């Protein structure tokens, strides 16, 4: 039953991330270096982890391709969010997305299709996006 909703969940994650990126893009000049670094690390890391877990739940025996896909997605998100601020943040986002993308399928394989674990990850991911918007508003 869980497999039918994983694609929608993945789509929803990307949609929320794109909306958050668009909001941050408009106010990027108001965000300081430290906040930008934290936003980049959390966005690239959590997207890679959540995507890796979802994909390994959907394709349990495809470790290599899932690892490649999540690593590339983590790198892309890290570079995009880091590019909002400066080159040092871009490099940090790249490295964090790379490492989290490599680790995410392993975490998903160990979780063994646990709905509780996926719900926890999704909750932290959505809470992080809300926290980005709220913290960026107050700068």
MDAnalysis code that builds the backbone (N, CA, C; Angstrom):
import MDAnalysis as mda
import numpy as np

u = mda.Universe.empty(417, n_residues=139, atom_resindex=np.repeat(np.arange(139), 3), trajectory=True)
u.add_TopologyAttr("name", ["N", "CA", "C"] * 139)
u.add_TopologyAttr("resid", np.arange(1, 140))
u.add_TopologyAttr("resname", ["UNK", "UNK", "UNK", "UNK", "UNK", "UNK", "UNK", "UNK", "UNK", "UNK", "UNK", "UNK", "UNK", "UNK", "UNK", "UNK", "UNK", "UNK", "UNK", "UNK", "UNK", "UNK", "UNK", "UNK", "UNK", "UNK", "UNK", "UNK", "UNK", "UNK", "UNK", "UNK", "UNK", "UNK", "UNK", "UNK", "UNK", "UNK", "UNK", "UNK", "UNK", "UNK", "UNK", "UNK", "UNK", "UNK", "UNK", "UNK", "UNK", "UNK", "UNK", "UNK", "UNK", "UNK", "UNK", "UNK", "UNK", "UNK", "UNK", "UNK", "UNK", "UNK", "UNK", "UNK", "UNK", "UNK", "UNK", "UNK", "UNK", "UNK", "UNK", "UNK", "UNK", "UNK", "UNK", "UNK", "UNK", "UNK", "UNK", "UNK", "UNK", "UNK", "UNK", "UNK", "UNK", "UNK", "UNK", "UNK", "UNK", "UNK", "UNK", "UNK", "UNK", "UNK", "UNK", "UNK", "UNK", "UNK", "UNK", "UNK", "UNK", "UNK", "UNK", "UNK", "UNK", "UNK", "UNK", "UNK", "UNK", "UNK", "UNK", "UNK", "UNK", "UNK", "UNK", "UNK", "UNK", "UNK", "UNK", "UNK", "UNK", "UNK", "UNK", "UNK", "UNK", "UNK", "UNK", "UNK", "UNK", "UNK", "UNK", "UNK", "UNK", "UNK", "UNK", "UNK", "UNK", "UNK", "UNK"])
u.atoms.positions = np.array([
    [0.813, -1.200, 0.000],
    [0.000, 0.000, 0.000],
    [0.861, 1.271, 0.000],
    [1.966, 1.228, 0.706],
    [2.856, 2.373, 0.793],
    [3.467, 2.724, -0.557],
    [3.709, 1.717, -1.398],
    [4.374, 1.938, -2.678],
    [3.573, 2.845, -3.617],
    [2.261, 2.822, -3.506],
    [1.423, 3.635, -4.374],
    [1.553, 5.123, -4.106],
    [1.925, 5.488, -2.894],
    [1.983, 6.894, -2.517],
    [3.400, 7.466, -2.519],
    [4.391, 6.632, -2.696],
    [5.768, 7.112, -2.629],
    [6.101, 8.089, -3.755],
    [5.577, 7.831, -4.947],
    [5.815, 8.754, -6.059],
    [5.194, 10.113, -5.803],
    [3.990, 10.124, -5.255],
    [3.339, 11.396, -4.916],
    [4.092, 12.126, -3.816],
    [4.591, 11.383, -2.859],
    [5.360, 11.973, -1.776],
    [6.645, 12.607, -2.313],
    [7.306, 11.922, -3.214],
    [8.519, 12.451, -3.827],
    [8.219, 13.719, -4.630],
    [7.141, 13.690, -5.384],
    [6.722, 14.867, -6.152],
    [6.401, 16.034, -5.218],
    [5.698, 15.753, -4.134],
    [5.364, 16.796, -3.165],
    [6.605, 17.407, -2.532],
    [7.600, 16.577, -2.237],
    [8.850, 17.087, -1.674],
    [9.533, 18.058, -2.631],
    [9.599, 17.680, -3.897],
    [10.240, 18.553, -4.877],
    [9.447, 19.839, -5.083],
    [8.133, 19.736, -5.069],
    [7.298, 20.923, -5.215],
    [7.503, 21.884, -4.050],
    [7.515, 21.370, -2.824],
    [7.758, 22.213, -1.656],
    [9.150, 22.845, -1.703],
    [10.129, 22.082, -2.154],
    [11.486, 22.614, -2.234],
    [11.585, 23.709, -3.292],
    [10.920, 23.526, -4.412],
    [10.934, 24.553, -5.466],
    [10.254, 25.830, -4.975],
    [9.133, 25.702, -4.287],
    [8.449, 26.880, -3.749],
    [9.316, 27.606, -2.723],
    [9.997, 26.850, -1.872],
    [10.890, 27.454, -0.890],
    [12.054, 28.153, -1.583],
    [12.604, 27.515, -2.610],
    [13.701, 28.121, -3.362],
    [13.255, 29.432, -4.014],
    [12.074, 29.439, -4.593],
    [11.575, 30.649, -5.251],
    [11.406, 31.783, -4.240],
    [10.900, 31.449, -3.058],
    [10.748, 32.470, -2.024],
    [12.111, 33.009, -1.589],
    [13.048, 32.097, -1.333],
    [14.375, 32.527, -0.892],
    [15.119, 33.289, -1.980],
    [14.860, 32.952, -3.240],
    [15.514, 33.642, -4.347],
    [15.162, 35.129, -4.341],
    [13.925, 35.436, -4.005],
    [13.488, 36.834, -4.018],
    [14.070, 37.649, -2.863],
    [14.398, 36.994, -1.765],
    [14.921, 37.741, -0.614],
    [16.374, 37.380, -0.299],
    [17.083, 36.809, -1.243],
    [18.434, 36.307, -0.991],
    [19.406, 37.391, -0.540],
    [19.211, 38.627, -0.958],
    [20.125, 39.710, -0.583],
    [19.972, 40.103, 0.881],
    [18.853, 39.730, 1.484],
    [18.603, 40.069, 2.883],
    [19.102, 39.002, 3.847],
    [19.496, 37.858, 3.337],
    [19.889, 36.728, 4.171],
    [21.399, 36.771, 4.387],
    [21.806, 36.631, 5.636],
    [23.227, 36.671, 5.984],
    [23.955, 35.393, 5.601],
    [25.278, 35.445, 5.728],
    [26.139, 34.337, 5.346],
    [25.864, 33.082, 6.177],
    [25.747, 33.242, 7.496],
    [25.558, 32.077, 8.361],
    [24.216, 31.410, 8.114],
    [23.162, 32.192, 7.993],
    [21.843, 31.629, 7.728],
    [21.817, 30.954, 6.359],
    [22.457, 31.560, 5.374],
    [22.531, 30.960, 4.042],
    [23.253, 29.628, 4.053],
    [24.324, 29.534, 4.842],
    [25.063, 28.280, 4.957],
    [24.192, 27.202, 5.601],
    [23.473, 27.554, 6.641],
    [22.597, 26.579, 7.307],
    [21.457, 26.134, 6.399],
    [20.863, 27.069, 5.691],
    [19.783, 26.727, 4.768],
    [20.292, 25.772, 3.691],
    [21.454, 26.058, 3.143],
    [22.025, 25.218, 2.090],
    [22.322, 23.811, 2.589],
    [22.937, 23.700, 3.755],
    [23.268, 22.385, 4.305],
    [22.017, 21.560, 4.575],
    [21.030, 22.162, 5.180],
    [19.825, 21.412, 5.529],
    [19.030, 21.048, 4.280],
    [18.904, 21.977, 3.334],
    [18.126, 21.698, 2.119],
    [18.753, 20.571, 1.308],
    [20.051, 20.645, 1.075],
    [20.689, 19.609, 0.262],
    [20.727, 18.278, 0.997],
    [21.008, 18.312, 2.275],
    [21.094, 17.076, 3.052],
    [19.772, 16.369, 3.205],
    [18.760, 17.117, 3.612],
    [17.475, 16.461, 3.845],
    [16.799, 16.019, 2.560],
    [16.940, 16.802, 1.488],
    [16.342, 16.328, 0.237],
    [17.009, 15.040, -0.217],
    [18.326, 14.970, -0.098],
    [19.029, 13.753, -0.502],
    [18.610, 12.564, 0.364],
    [18.499, 12.766, 1.664],
    [18.109, 11.664, 2.552],
    [16.692, 11.202, 2.266],
    [15.768, 12.134, 2.190],
    [14.362, 11.764, 1.961],
    [14.204, 11.103, 0.592],
    [14.854, 11.649, -0.422],
    [14.759, 11.062, -1.760],
    [15.388, 9.676, -1.792],
    [16.537, 9.514, -1.160],
    [17.187, 8.207, -1.129],
    [16.352, 7.152, -0.431],
    [15.734, 7.524, 0.678],
    [14.887, 6.574, 1.410],
    [13.659, 6.210, 0.579],
    [13.018, 7.196, -0.022],
    [11.830, 6.923, -0.838],
    [12.183, 6.042, -2.025],
    [13.270, 6.360, -2.708],
    [13.638, 5.570, -3.888],
    [14.068, 4.150, -3.524],
    [14.741, 3.973, -2.408],
    [15.139, 2.620, -2.032],
    [13.926, 1.830, -1.545],
    [12.904, 2.512, -1.025],
    [11.648, 1.834, -0.695],
    [10.940, 1.376, -1.972],
    [10.993, 2.205, -3.017],
    [10.341, 1.858, -4.276],
    [11.113, 0.814, -5.068],
    [12.435, 0.920, -5.069],
    [13.289, 0.019, -5.847],
    [14.312, -0.627, -4.913],
    [13.894, -1.618, -4.125],
    [14.744, -2.133, -3.040],
    [16.039, -2.810, -3.472],
    [16.146, -3.298, -4.670],
    [17.364, -4.001, -5.070],
    [18.219, -3.216, -6.067],
    [17.912, -1.972, -6.253],
    [18.627, -1.131, -7.217],
    [19.540, -0.134, -6.490],
    [20.447, -0.641, -5.656],
    [21.271, 0.225, -4.819],
    [22.138, 1.178, -5.631],
    [22.763, 0.681, -6.686],
    [23.699, 1.501, -7.433],
    [23.002, 2.685, -8.104],
    [21.912, 2.428, -8.819],
    [21.238, 3.516, -9.529],
    [20.583, 4.493, -8.555],
    [20.032, 3.994, -7.457],
    [19.434, 4.880, -6.467],
    [20.518, 5.755, -5.831],
    [21.664, 5.203, -5.554],
    [22.765, 5.988, -4.981],
    [23.224, 7.068, -5.950],
    [23.338, 6.727, -7.223],
    [23.755, 7.713, -8.225],
    [22.725, 8.836, -8.337],
    [21.455, 8.475, -8.409],
    [20.392, 9.483, -8.550],
    [20.337, 10.396, -7.340],
    [20.371, 9.825, -6.128],
    [20.281, 10.670, -4.937],
    [21.524, 11.541, -4.755],
    [22.671, 11.036, -5.147],
    [23.883, 11.847, -5.052],
    [23.821, 13.024, -6.014],
    [23.386, 12.775, -7.231],
    [23.262, 13.865, -8.205],
    [22.226, 14.884, -7.754],
    [21.090, 14.419, -7.246],
    [20.067, 15.349, -6.760],
    [20.564, 16.160, -5.566],
    [21.257, 15.514, -4.643],
    [21.807, 16.237, -3.499],
    [22.797, 17.304, -3.927],
    [23.648, 16.966, -4.895],
    [24.621, 17.934, -5.398],
    [23.909, 19.103, -6.075],
    [22.927, 18.806, -6.913],
    [22.212, 19.869, -7.632],
    [21.515, 20.813, -6.661],
    [20.824, 20.254, -5.680],
    [20.124, 21.099, -4.708],
    [21.127, 21.910, -3.889],
    [22.240, 21.286, -3.489],
    [23.259, 22.017, -2.747],
    [23.851, 23.164, -3.541],
    [24.109, 22.927, -4.809],
    [24.663, 23.980, -5.662],
    [23.635, 25.087, -5.898],
    [22.380, 24.713, -6.129],
    [21.350, 25.732, -6.364],
    [21.115, 26.604, -5.134],
    [20.954, 25.973, -3.982],
    [20.728, 26.755, -2.771],
    [21.984, 27.520, -2.370],
    [23.154, 26.907, -2.495],
    [24.395, 27.608, -2.171],
    [24.667, 28.763, -3.116],
    [24.274, 28.603, -4.369],
    [24.459, 29.662, -5.351],
    [23.633, 30.903, -5.069],
    [22.626, 30.777, -4.218],
    [21.848, 31.952, -3.831],
    [22.685, 32.931, -3.024],
    [23.715, 32.440, -2.359],
    [24.414, 33.265, -1.393],
    [25.828, 33.626, -1.845],
    [26.747, 32.688, -1.910],
    [28.099, 32.971, -2.394],
    [28.790, 31.662, -2.769],
    [30.031, 31.775, -3.254],
    [30.728, 30.592, -3.754],
    [31.132, 29.625, -2.638],
    [31.450, 30.138, -1.467],
    [31.804, 29.255, -0.355],
    [30.597, 28.430, 0.064],
    [29.431, 29.044, 0.094],
    [28.210, 28.333, 0.433],
    [27.851, 27.338, -0.663],
    [28.105, 27.697, -1.910],
    [27.874, 26.778, -3.022],
    [28.734, 25.527, -2.869],
    [29.991, 25.708, -2.519],
    [30.890, 24.579, -2.333],
    [30.465, 23.713, -1.146],
    [30.018, 24.340, -0.089],
    [29.535, 23.596, 1.069],
    [28.286, 22.806, 0.715],
    [27.382, 23.411, -0.033],
    [26.185, 22.700, -0.473],
    [26.508, 21.523, -1.361],
    [27.490, 21.701, -2.229],
    [27.949, 20.613, -3.094],
    [28.452, 19.439, -2.262],
    [29.330, 19.723, -1.321],
    [29.903, 18.663, -0.487],
    [28.874, 17.973, 0.394],
    [27.985, 18.741, 0.973],
    [26.957, 18.158, 1.833],
    [25.970, 17.323, 1.028],
    [25.558, 17.818, -0.133],
    [24.659, 17.044, -0.989],
    [25.301, 15.756, -1.474],
    [26.601, 15.813, -1.764],
    [27.343, 14.633, -2.183],
    [27.362, 13.584, -1.081],
    [27.724, 13.979, 0.117],
    [27.829, 13.022, 1.219],
    [26.470, 12.445, 1.615],
    [25.470, 13.277, 1.707],
    [24.139, 12.794, 2.086],
    [23.540, 11.925, 0.987],
    [23.802, 12.268, -0.266],
    [23.310, 11.447, -1.366],
    [23.919, 10.061, -1.380],
    [25.188, 9.970, -0.980],
    [25.831, 8.665, -0.905],
    [25.313, 7.831, 0.268],
    [24.966, 8.486, 1.358],
    [24.524, 7.764, 2.557],
    [23.043, 7.409, 2.557],
    [22.225, 8.165, 1.853],
    [20.769, 8.013, 1.936],
    [20.256, 6.622, 1.571],
    [20.700, 5.998, 0.479],
    [20.187, 4.650, 0.183],
    [20.549, 3.624, 1.259],
    [21.693, 3.811, 1.898],
    [22.062, 2.890, 2.983],
    [21.114, 3.035, 4.158],
    [20.763, 4.267, 4.468],
    [19.818, 4.508, 5.560],
    [18.460, 3.905, 5.214],
    [18.018, 4.092, 3.965],
    [16.742, 3.524, 3.530],
    [16.727, 2.011, 3.547],
    [17.846, 1.391, 3.185],
    [17.917, -0.072, 3.190],
    [17.842, -0.619, 4.609],
    [18.460, 0.068, 5.542],
    [18.426, -0.375, 6.937],
    [17.034, -0.166, 7.539],
    [16.333, 0.877, 7.091],
    [14.999, 1.177, 7.644],
    [13.952, 0.136, 7.240],
    [14.170, -0.575, 6.141],
    [13.308, -1.683, 5.714],
    [11.825, -1.304, 5.597],
    [11.551, -0.292, 4.792],
    [10.175, 0.142, 4.503],
    [9.382, 0.523, 5.746],
    [10.028, 1.130, 6.711],
    [9.363, 1.550, 7.936],
    [8.570, 2.832, 7.688],
    [7.272, 2.750, 7.865],
    [6.407, 3.906, 7.697],
    [6.684, 4.943, 8.783],
    [7.003, 4.489, 9.972],
    [7.295, 5.409, 11.074],
    [8.537, 6.230, 10.756],
    [9.570, 5.587, 10.246],
    [10.805, 6.291, 9.905],
    [10.574, 7.291, 8.780],
    [9.830, 6.889, 7.758],
    [9.547, 7.786, 6.640],
    [8.713, 8.982, 7.093],
    [7.754, 8.744, 7.955],
    [6.933, 9.832, 8.493],
    [7.794, 10.802, 9.300],
    [8.713, 10.259, 10.087],
    [9.628, 11.104, 10.847],
    [10.482, 11.969, 9.920],
    [11.071, 11.355, 8.892],
    [11.900, 12.110, 7.944],
    [11.101, 13.195, 7.228],
    [9.905, 12.852, 6.795],
    [9.062, 13.833, 6.106],
    [8.688, 14.984, 7.035],
    [8.388, 14.665, 8.274],
    [8.051, 15.713, 9.239],
    [9.206, 16.668, 9.473],
    [10.396, 16.126, 9.619],
    [11.575, 16.974, 9.820],
    [11.865, 17.789, 8.563],
    [11.687, 17.192, 7.393],
    [11.925, 17.897, 6.130],
    [10.969, 19.080, 5.978],
    [9.685, 18.846, 6.191],
    [8.698, 19.924, 6.050],
    [8.916, 20.986, 7.126],
    [9.202, 20.554, 8.353],
    [9.485, 21.514, 9.419],
    [10.699, 22.376, 9.073],
    [11.714, 21.782, 8.465],
    [12.903, 22.532, 8.070],
    [12.572, 23.585, 7.018],
    [11.728, 23.226, 6.058],
    [11.345, 24.200, 5.031],
    [10.557, 25.357, 5.639],
    [9.670, 25.038, 6.560],
    [8.913, 26.092, 7.248],
    [9.863, 26.976, 8.049],
    [10.829, 26.360, 8.696],
    [11.808, 27.110, 9.473],
    [12.655, 28.016, 8.584],
    [12.984, 27.570, 7.360],
    [13.711, 28.430, 6.409],
    [12.937, 29.711, 6.160],
    [11.658, 29.539, 5.850],
    [10.826, 30.702, 5.507],
    [10.693, 31.626, 6.701],
    [10.448, 31.062, 7.879],
    [10.279, 31.888, 9.069],
    [11.577, 32.603, 9.450],
    [12.701, 31.923, 9.384],
    [13.968, 32.558, 9.758],
    [14.390, 33.589, 8.718],
    [14.075, 33.362, 7.464],
    [14.429, 34.335, 6.430],
    [13.550, 35.589, 6.518],
    [12.325, 35.433, 7.012],
    [11.440, 36.579, 7.172],
    [11.954, 37.553, 8.234],
    [12.620, 37.007, 9.229],
    [13.039, 37.820, 10.362],
    [14.431, 38.427, 10.189],
    [15.002, 38.307, 8.994],
    [16.327, 38.901, 8.789],
    [16.215, 40.306, 8.240],
])
